[in-house]
Amino acid sequence: MDRRKTVRAATEWTMISLSRVKEEDPIVVKVQGQTQAEKLCYWMGRETKLHYLMRDYCERTGGILEYMRFHVDGSRVNPNKTPSDLGLEDGDIIDANSEHISG
């Protein structure tokens, strides 16, 4: 593989470190929205509730937490679950989409 392509691909995601317990084994989870600006990587503990990731993602992208939906492999993510609960591995992607409200 071309090293330049590898480096460029790695920098397309913004890396964010969430607080975690020192003894916890870290994981990198990617959250992908609908635009390039909505691609973020989270370095977090495997036992950290995903609510923290979701809240931070919304703050950084301007989304409203109550209207955002997060999915892994088509299944909605429960904010009280952890990466370990969902069996996530390094580099796994969570899809984030805004739920449109029609009036």
N, C-alpha and C positions, 0 to 999 in steps of 0.2 A: 504494500500500500504506500502511496506517496505521502511522505511525512508532512508536507505542507498542507495537504487536505485534512490530515488528522488534526493538526493544530488548529486550523480554521474551524473545523467542525466543533472542536471542544470550546472555542471562544464564542460560538453563536449563542450559548446559554449563559445567563448571568448566575453566578454562584452566590448563595446566601447561606450563612451559618446560623442555625437556630440554636438557642440555648439547649444544653443537654447535660445529663448527669455524667460526671467524669468517667466513671467505670463502665459506662454504656458503650457498646459496639456501634460505631457510626455507620450510616448508610447515606448514599446520595440518591435522592428522588427527584425526578424531573416533573415539572408541571407545565403543560402546554396548553395555551389558549388558542385563539383563532388567528393571531397575528404574531410576527416575529418578536415584537416588543413584549409579548405575553409569554415568553419562554423563560422560565426560571428553574435553576437547580437548587435544591435544598440539601445541605449537609446537616444531618440531624441524628438523634439517637433512635435506635430501632424500637425503643419502648416509649417514645414521645408521641403523645396524641396528635393525630393529624389536624385537629382543630387549629393548632398553632400555625401550621403550614398554610392552611386555608385562609386564616385571618390575615397573615402576612401577605399572601399572594393578592388578596383583594385590596389591601392597603397600597401595594406597589403598582397595581394595574388599574386602580380606580373602580374596581368592581364592588358591588354591594353583596356582602356575605349572604344575606337572606335570599338573594336571587341567583347566586352562583351554584352550579351543580358540578361536582367532581366525580369522575368515573375511572375505574381501572378495569380494562378488558370488558367494557360495557356494563359493569356493575357499579351502582352508586356507592360512594365512599361514605361510611359513617364517621363523623368527625371525632367520635370518642374511641375509635380504633387506632391502632398503632401500625407502623410498617410491618412489625412482626406478626400482628394479628392477621394482616392481609397477605402474608407470605411474600412481601416485596423484596426484591433483590437490588443491588447497586445498579443504577441506571434505568430502573423501571420508570414508566411514564404514567402520570395521572393527567387525564384530560379535564380541562376546565371550560365550562360554557355558561353563558348567562341565560337564565330562563326569562324569556320575553313575556311581559305582562300586557295583554291587550285590554283596552278600555272601551 
